[in-house]
Amino acid sequence: MHSFDTESSGGERPRVLIAEDDTVTRLILKHWILRWGYDIVAVDNGVDAWHVLAQERPPELVILDWEIPGIDGIELCRKLRDKSRSYYHYILMITGRTEEADLVHALESGADDCIGKPFGELELRARLLVASRILALQNELIHAREELRVQAMRDGLTGLWNRTAFLDLFKRELARAGRTGGETGLLLLDLDNFKKINDTYGHPVGDLVLKETARRLRQNVRSYDFVGRYGGEEFLIVFPGSGKRLLCQRAEAIRKAICDEPHSRAAGRSAADAEHWGGDGCCR
């Protein structure tokens, strides 16, 4: 069982791990850094520091003493850089060693910055502000990358899985079912007379119909089913663990969800006309 000294200022700045075995230095660091608006986890040895860093959401900013017991700061730097991580930790090494060779050694081992003991409050704060700017930039890049990843996998109009992403998910589900001896159901659906909607009322109305159809599809599947847009007015749904009988039941339920209620966003359509938007087919 590990016990860590954790304190929070309620701020939105990066969380800080302090790994320092000297009690006075650790208390000074905690006092300053908490006052500057950072959340803190403080430990007095390298083993506990590594345990904190191995957690699911570890602190982003790490302040390491070079000569802490258990695992020293240099070895911690190497372990952090060797481990495959999606998030880059900013490491500030604090040390009483002031030789140029020591500074080079720390940076080569993975530290981003070094500060010699004794250090002043203003100098430390300036170093942390630099680290915060770098971590903020990293967060922006991660957010942008995630948005691009989502855009690459989602249909821009409906928000459903696009064709490429859907087929990849389908292949994975088929492989899983093959390993477990289970069944997988696949529905291919399209909207009858959809071309007539575009020709008569224009593509903006047709887009509203497609988005509303996608919404109804999502509402009528289980949380672990997945829905994709194959192209145009065609949609795909995979039902893991579903044989033909259950698949036909789900197909009829979805047909009714599409046909029985008018797509009211497209002004001027009657309930009778709205039935044509979903088709009147049955499961075959």
Contacts in CASP RR format, 6 or more apart in sequence:
PFRMAT RR
TARGET T0000
AUTHOR 0000-0000-0000
METHOD contacts of the structure
MODEL  1
MHSFDTESSGGERPRVLIAEDDTVTRLILKHWILRWGYDIVAVDNGVDAW
HVLAQERPPELVILDWEIPGIDGIELCRKLRDKSRSYYHYILMITGRTEE
ADLVHALESGADDCIGKPFGELELRARLLVASRILALQNELIHAREELRV
QAMRDGLTGLWNRTAFLDLFKRELARAGRTGGETGLLLLDLDNFKKINDT
YGHPVGDLVLKETARRLRQNVRSYDFVGRYGGEEFLIVFPGSGKRLLCQR
AEAIRKAICDEPHSRAAGRSAADAEHWGGDGCCR
2 48 0 8 1.000
2 51 0 8 1.000
4 41 0 8 1.000
4 42 0 8 1.000
4 43 0 8 1.000
4 48 0 8 1.000
4 52 0 8 1.000
5 30 0 8 1.000
5 40 0 8 1.000
5 41 0 8 1.000
5 42 0 8 1.000
5 43 0 8 1.000
6 39 0 8 1.000
6 40 0 8 1.000
6 41 0 8 1.000
6 42 0 8 1.000
7 30 0 8 1.000
7 34 0 8 1.000
7 39 0 8 1.000
7 40 0 8 1.000
7 42 0 8 1.000
8 39 0 8 1.000
8 40 0 8 1.000
9 34 0 8 1.000
9 35 0 8 1.000
9 36 0 8 1.000
9 37 0 8 1.000
9 38 0 8 1.000
9 39 0 8 1.000
10 37 0 8 1.000
10 39 0 8 1.000
11 37 0 8 1.000
11 38 0 8 1.000
11 39 0 8 1.000
13 36 0 8 1.000
13 37 0 8 1.000
13 38 0 8 1.000
13 39 0 8 1.000
13 132 0 8 1.000
14 38 0 8 1.000
14 59 0 8 1.000
14 60 0 8 1.000
14 61 0 8 1.000
14 90 0 8 1.000
14 131 0 8 1.000
14 132 0 8 1.000
14 135 0 8 1.000
15 38 0 8 1.000
15 39 0 8 1.000
15 40 0 8 1.000
15 41 0 8 1.000
15 59 0 8 1.000
15 60 0 8 1.000
15 61 0 8 1.000
16 33 0 8 1.000
16 38 0 8 1.000
16 39 0 8 1.000
16 40 0 8 1.000
16 41 0 8 1.000
16 59 0 8 1.000
16 61 0 8 1.000
16 62 0 8 1.000
16 63 0 8 1.000
16 128 0 8 1.000
17 40 0 8 1.000
17 41 0 8 1.000
17 42 0 8 1.000
17 43 0 8 1.000
17 49 0 8 1.000
17 52 0 8 1.000
17 53 0 8 1.000
17 58 0 8 1.000
17 59 0 8 1.000
17 61 0 8 1.000
17 62 0 8 1.000
17 63 0 8 1.000
18 26 0 8 1.000
18 29 0 8 1.000
18 30 0 8 1.000
18 33 0 8 1.000
18 40 0 8 1.000
18 41 0 8 1.000
18 42 0 8 1.000
18 43 0 8 1.000
18 63 0 8 1.000
19 42 0 8 1.000
19 43 0 8 1.000
19 44 0 8 1.000
19 45 0 8 1.000
19 46 0 8 1.000
19 48 0 8 1.000
19 49 0 8 1.000
19 62 0 8 1.000
19 63 0 8 1.000
19 64 0 8 1.000
19 65 0 8 1.000
19 68 0 8 1.000
19 73 0 8 1.000
19 76 0 8 1.000
20 26 0 8 1.000
20 29 0 8 1.000
20 42 0 8 1.000
20 44 0 8 1.000
20 63 0 8 1.000
20 65 0 8 1.000
20 68 0 8 1.000
20 94 0 8 1.000
21 44 0 8 1.000
21 45 0 8 1.000
21 65 0 8 1.000
21 67 0 8 1.000
21 68 0 8 1.000
21 69 0 8 1.000
22 65 0 8 1.000
23 44 0 8 1.000
25 65 0 8 1.000
25 94 0 8 1.000
25 117 0 8 1.000
26 42 0 8 1.000
26 44 0 8 1.000
29 42 0 8 1.000
29 63 0 8 1.000
29 124 0 8 1.000
30 40 0 8 1.000
30 42 0 8 1.000
32 121 0 8 1.000
32 124 0 8 1.000
32 125 0 8 1.000
33 40 0 8 1.000
33 128 0 8 1.000
34 40 0 8 1.000
36 125 0 8 1.000
36 128 0 8 1.000
38 61 0 8 1.000
38 128 0 8 1.000
39 59 0 8 1.000
41 52 0 8 1.000
41 59 0 8 1.000
43 49 0 8 1.000
43 52 0 8 1.000
44 68 0 8 1.000
44 69 0 8 1.000
45 68 0 8 1.000
45 69 0 8 1.000
45 70 0 8 1.000
45 71 0 8 1.000
46 68 0 8 1.000
46 69 0 8 1.000
46 70 0 8 1.000
46 71 0 8 1.000
46 72 0 8 1.000
46 73 0 8 1.000
46 76 0 8 1.000
47 70 0 8 1.000
47 71 0 8 1.000
49 62 0 8 1.000
49 64 0 8 1.000
49 68 0 8 1.000
49 71 0 8 1.000
49 76 0 8 1.000
50 71 0 8 1.000
50 76 0 8 1.000
50 79 0 8 1.000
52 58 0 8 1.000
52 59 0 8 1.000
53 59 0 8 1.000
53 62 0 8 1.000
53 76 0 8 1.000
53 80 0 8 1.000
53 89 0 8 1.000
58 89 0 8 1.000
59 89 0 8 1.000
60 87 0 8 1.000
60 89 0 8 1.000
60 90 0 8 1.000
60 135 0 8 1.000
61 89 0 8 1.000
61 90 0 8 1.000
61 92 0 8 1.000
61 128 0 8 1.000
61 131 0 8 1.000
61 132 0 8 1.000
61 135 0 8 1.000
62 76 0 8 1.000
62 80 0 8 1.000
62 89 0 8 1.000
62 90 0 8 1.000
62 91 0 8 1.000
62 92 0 8 1.000
63 92 0 8 1.000
63 94 0 8 1.000
64 73 0 8 1.000
64 76 0 8 1.000
64 77 0 8 1.000
64 91 0 8 1.000
64 92 0 8 1.000
64 93 0 8 1.000
64 94 0 8 1.000
64 111 0 8 1.000
65 73 0 8 1.000
65 93 0 8 1.000
65 94 0 8 1.000
65 95 0 8 1.000
66 72 0 8 1.000
66 73 0 8 1.000
66 74 0 8 1.000
66 93 0 8 1.000
66 94 0 8 1.000
66 95 0 8 1.000
66 96 0 8 1.000
66 97 0 8 1.000
66 106 0 8 1.000
67 73 0 8 1.000
67 95 0 8 1.000
71 79 0 8 1.000
73 93 0 8 1.000
74 105 0 8 1.000
74 106 0 8 1.000
74 109 0 8 1.000
77 91 0 8 1.000
77 93 0 8 1.000
77 106 0 8 1.000
77 109 0 8 1.000
77 110 0 8 1.000
77 111 0 8 1.000
78 109 0 8 1.000
78 110 0 8 1.000
80 89 0 8 1.000
80 91 0 8 1.000
80 110 0 8 1.000
81 109 0 8 1.000
81 110 0 8 1.000
86 142 0 8 1.000
87 138 0 8 1.000
87 142 0 8 1.000
88 138 0 8 1.000
90 112 0 8 1.000
90 113 0 8 1.000
90 131 0 8 1.000
90 134 0 8 1.000
90 135 0 8 1.000
91 110 0 8 1.000
91 111 0 8 1.000
91 112 0 8 1.000
91 113 0 8 1.000
92 111 0 8 1.000
92 112 0 8 1.000
92 113 0 8 1.000
92 114 0 8 1.000
92 115 0 8 1.000
92 127 0 8 1.000
92 128 0 8 1.000
92 131 0 8 1.000
93 106 0 8 1.000
93 111 0 8 1.000
93 113 0 8 1.000
93 114 0 8 1.000
93 115 0 8 1.000
94 114 0 8 1.000
94 115 0 8 1.000
94 116 0 8 1.000
94 117 0 8 1.000
94 119 0 8 1.000
95 102 0 8 1.000
95 106 0 8 1.000
95 114 0 8 1.000
95 115 0 8 1.000
95 116 0 8 1.000
95 117 0 8 1.000
96 116 0 8 1.000
96 117 0 8 1.000
97 103 0 8 1.000
97 116 0 8 1.000
98 116 0 8 1.000
103 114 0 8 1.000
106 114 0 8 1.000
107 114 0 8 1.000
112 131 0 8 1.000
112 134 0 8 1.000
113 127 0 8 1.000
113 130 0 8 1.000
113 131 0 8 1.000
115 123 0 8 1.000
115 124 0 8 1.000
115 127 0 8 1.000
152 165 0 8 1.000
153 161 0 8 1.000
153 162 0 8 1.000
153 164 0 8 1.000
153 165 0 8 1.000
154 160 0 8 1.000
154 161 0 8 1.000
154 162 0 8 1.000
154 165 0 8 1.000
155 161 0 8 1.000
155 162 0 8 1.000
155 228 0 8 1.000
155 229 0 8 1.000
156 162 0 8 1.000
157 207 0 8 1.000
157 210 0 8 1.000
157 211 0 8 1.000
157 229 0 8 1.000
158 210 0 8 1.000
158 211 0 8 1.000
158 213 0 8 1.000
158 214 0 8 1.000
158 228 0 8 1.000
158 229 0 8 1.000
159 214 0 8 1.000
159 229 0 8 1.000
160 166 0 8 1.000
160 214 0 8 1.000
160 217 0 8 1.000
160 218 0 8 1.000
160 227 0 8 1.000
160 228 0 8 1.000
160 229 0 8 1.000
160 235 0 8 1.000
161 169 0 8 1.000
161 226 0 8 1.000
161 227 0 8 1.000
161 228 0 8 1.000
161 229 0 8 1.000
162 228 0 8 1.000
162 229 0 8 1.000
163 228 0 8 1.000
163 229 0 8 1.000
163 230 0 8 1.000
163 231 0 8 1.000
166 226 0 8 1.000
166 228 0 8 1.000
166 229 0 8 1.000
166 230 0 8 1.000
166 236 0 8 1.000
166 238 0 8 1.000
169 226 0 8 1.000
169 238 0 8 1.000
170 186 0 8 1.000
170 236 0 8 1.000
170 238 0 8 1.000
173 184 0 8 1.000
173 238 0 8 1.000
173 240 0 8 1.000
174 184 0 8 1.000
176 240 0 8 1.000
177 183 0 8 1.000
177 184 0 8 1.000
177 240 0 8 1.000
177 241 0 8 1.000
182 241 0 8 1.000
183 241 0 8 1.000
183 242 0 8 1.000
183 243 0 8 1.000
184 238 0 8 1.000
184 239 0 8 1.000
184 240 0 8 1.000
184 241 0 8 1.000
184 242 0 8 1.000
185 238 0 8 1.000
185 239 0 8 1.000
185 240 0 8 1.000
185 241 0 8 1.000
185 242 0 8 1.000
185 243 0 8 1.000
185 247 0 8 1.000
186 236 0 8 1.000
186 237 0 8 1.000
186 238 0 8 1.000
186 239 0 8 1.000
186 247 0 8 1.000
187 236 0 8 1.000
187 237 0 8 1.000
187 238 0 8 1.000
187 239 0 8 1.000
187 247 0 8 1.000
187 250 0 8 1.000
187 251 0 8 1.000
187 254 0 8 1.000
188 230 0 8 1.000
188 234 0 8 1.000
188 235 0 8 1.000
188 236 0 8 1.000
189 217 0 8 1.000
189 234 0 8 1.000
189 235 0 8 1.000
189 236 0 8 1.000
189 237 0 8 1.000
189 251 0 8 1.000
189 254 0 8 1.000
190 233 0 8 1.000
190 234 0 8 1.000
190 235 0 8 1.000
191 209 0 8 1.000
191 210 0 8 1.000
191 213 0 8 1.000
191 233 0 8 1.000
191 258 0 8 1.000
191 277 0 8 1.000
191 278 0 8 1.000
191 279 0 8 1.000
192 276 0 8 1.000
192 277 0 8 1.000
192 278 0 8 1.000
192 279 0 8 1.000
192 280 0 8 1.000
192 281 0 8 1.000
193 276 0 8 1.000
193 277 0 8 1.000
193 279 0 8 1.000
194 206 0 8 1.000
194 209 0 8 1.000
194 232 0 8 1.000
194 233 0 8 1.000
194 277 0 8 1.000
196 276 0 8 1.000
197 205 0 8 1.000
197 206 0 8 1.000
197 209 0 8 1.000
197 266 0 8 1.000
197 277 0 8 1.000
198 205 0 8 1.000
198 206 0 8 1.000
201 266 0 8 1.000
205 266 0 8 1.000
206 266 0 8 1.000
208 263 0 8 1.000
208 265 0 8 1.000
208 266 0 8 1.000
209 263 0 8 1.000
209 266 0 8 1.000
209 277 0 8 1.000
210 229 0 8 1.000
210 232 0 8 1.000
210 233 0 8 1.000
212 263 0 8 1.000
212 265 0 8 1.000
213 235 0 8 1.000
213 258 0 8 1.000
213 263 0 8 1.000
213 277 0 8 1.000
213 278 0 8 1.000
214 227 0 8 1.000
214 229 0 8 1.000
214 235 0 8 1.000
216 254 0 8 1.000
216 257 0 8 1.000
216 258 0 8 1.000
217 227 0 8 1.000
217 235 0 8 1.000
217 237 0 8 1.000
217 254 0 8 1.000
217 257 0 8 1.000
217 258 0 8 1.000
218 227 0 8 1.000
219 257 0 8 1.000
220 250 0 8 1.000
220 253 0 8 1.000
220 254 0 8 1.000
220 257 0 8 1.000
221 227 0 8 1.000
221 237 0 8 1.000
221 239 0 8 1.000
221 250 0 8 1.000
221 254 0 8 1.000
222 239 0 8 1.000
224 240 0 8 1.000
225 237 0 8 1.000
225 238 0 8 1.000
225 239 0 8 1.000
225 240 0 8 1.000
226 237 0 8 1.000
226 238 0 8 1.000
227 235 0 8 1.000
227 236 0 8 1.000
227 237 0 8 1.000
228 235 0 8 1.000
228 236 0 8 1.000
228 237 0 8 1.000
229 235 0 8 1.000
229 236 0 8 1.000
230 236 0 8 1.000
237 250 0 8 1.000
237 254 0 8 1.000
239 246 0 8 1.000
239 247 0 8 1.000
239 250 0 8 1.000
242 250 0 8 1.000
247 283 0 8 1.000
248 283 0 8 1.000
251 282 0 8 1.000
251 283 0 8 1.000
252 282 0 8 1.000
252 283 0 8 1.000
255 278 0 8 1.000
255 279 0 8 1.000
255 280 0 8 1.000
255 281 0 8 1.000
255 282 0 8 1.000
258 277 0 8 1.000
258 278 0 8 1.000
258 279 0 8 1.000
259 274 0 8 1.000
259 275 0 8 1.000
259 277 0 8 1.000
259 278 0 8 1.000
259 279 0 8 1.000
259 280 0 8 1.000
261 274 0 8 1.000
262 269 0 8 1.000
262 270 0 8 1.000
262 271 0 8 1.000
262 273 0 8 1.000
262 274 0 8 1.000
263 269 0 8 1.000
263 274 0 8 1.000
263 277 0 8 1.000
END
